Amino acid sequence: MTNRDLETLVDTSDEWITERTGIKERRIAAPNEAASDLACEASQKALSAAGLKPKHIDLIIAATVTGDMPFPSTACTLQALLGAKNAAAFDLNAACSGFLYGLSVAECFIKAGSKKRILVVGSEVLSKFVDWEDRGTCVLFGDGAGAAVVEATEGESGIISTEMHSDGTLGGLLCIPGGGSRIPPSKDSVRDGSHFIKMKGNETFKIAVRTLERLVVDTLKKNKIKPSELALLIPHQANLRIIQAAAERLRLPMEKVLVNIDRYGNTSAASVPIALDEAVRSGRVREGDYILLEAFGGGLTWAAVLLKW
Ligand code: UT7
């Protein structure tokens, strides 16, 4: 769906969306597609890249806020779709930081020795939770999925460090208020549109910029890595201006920053793994490279993962 398509739905323009967000188009799932369907395709590609079969996976972590249904979990549905019969499976709700929270959790299981091969997937079908009459949000989001297999390795490559943070006092800035046990689904909740995504965009934007600038600097400092040693920054794709602010704070040239928001919009938990996949497949990541992944989103949550490829 392009910005021009959106011009026919709400009072907006390609110029406004491009200038304020960097988004030109976003992907929309088919009416019969749910989060587990997108997750399944991404997971199959990740398994094939890793040279593994579904039976080799012993844990599935599905990061999503747009799961197929309240329960069973999207991770369990994905397990069935994949035929990953040896896996335990659970969902993880950390909104846009979900994939990075998932990597952090996977790292802990592997370090503890209780799981060997973990499929971490971020999958979102946000288009089904967007109010297509609210120009403040409907232009921002898109659907997608990305996945990675995490396992123990010998040597220096892998996850160097992880950062996870949250501030629940600011949960109201970005949320879907209805459809849960607070405001159960009813004729009234549907009439009020409480099942749609609500965002105080400008406030969220300012906090995102401040928080991510601090997060990227602190993560590198903690690991005694200079910004110039970083091969690639892979940020959550919420707004090009937020991405540029983090890059500027590190004095990183934009060639060292993965940007694909123009094609996908904000895909929440799917955005970092989609960008990582593009970076790997296009040869932008080489062995020994330091890569910094970062994200910020509803909760509020924010997270970073420093990798050595
Ligand atoms: O992924 C999780 C985290 N998410 C984020 O970090 C996203 C954070 N927020 C943002 O990306 C930005 O705040 C937005 C892109 C949502 C909005 O940009 P902004 O520069 O913060 O604009 P604003 O909300 O201050 O609105 C400026 C004006 C308003 O008009 P008035 O009141 O100045 O007359 C809005 O009504 O732009 C208007 N506006 C629009 N105009 C055309 C809002 N949405 C649209 C639109 N098209 N789609």
Residues whose N, C-alpha, C, O or C-beta is under 5 A from the ligand:
A	BS01	UT7	D11 T12 S13 W16 R20 T21 C96 R135 G136 V139 G201 N202 T204 F205 A208 A238 N239 N266 F296 G297 G298
